[in-house]
Amino acid sequence: GFACLSQLTETGVYSRLNQLTSLLTEGLANAAKKYNVPLVVNRAGAMFGLFFTDRAEVTTYEDVMSSDVELFKKFFHYMLNNGVYFAPSAFEAGFISLAHSEQDIEKTVAAAERFFAMQ
């Protein structure tokens, strides 16, 4: 607890978390777009959500419920089989932490791009 809070008070921590989260969310969105996979990525700080939907944005309960849960399941299992762990529910948020590196993000985006290419 205290060690975590101590790290969070260091200069640049939140900038780093935002930078890593941007790399991930923009990388996923761009990879999905490249292969015409309908994906909306929402983000707040180091927290993000992925929604497989044709909607331009996801801001309401109805938007969330219209997302393709079956495609998320396929994505989740593909990523898990490739060493990347996302929350198992299409309705859970993901989080970036200080333990993540740019290499982790690159590996994640590369695996997602392989998945999107198969859709």
C-alpha positions, 0 to 999 in steps of 0.5 A: 500500500504505502510503497504504491502510494509513494511511487504515485507521488513521484514526478512524471508518473501520471504522464508515463501512465498516460503515454503508455495508455495512449500507445496501447489504445491508439495502437489497437484502434489503428490496427482494427481500422487497418483491417476494417474491424469495428472497434471503439476504444474509450479511455480515461487516464490509464483505464480503457475499454474496448467495444467491438461495434459499428457505432461512432462512439460508446457513451451510453448503456445501449451503446455498450450493450450493442457491442459484439460480445462474441467477437470480444470473446474470440479476441480475449482467447486469442490474446490470452493464447498469445501471452496477453491477458485482458479482463475476460468480460467485454464489459470490464475496464483494462488498466495500464500500470507502471509495471508495463513497458513500451515493449509490452504495449508493442507485443500487445498491439502486434498480437491484436493486429494478427487477430484483426487480420483474421477477421 
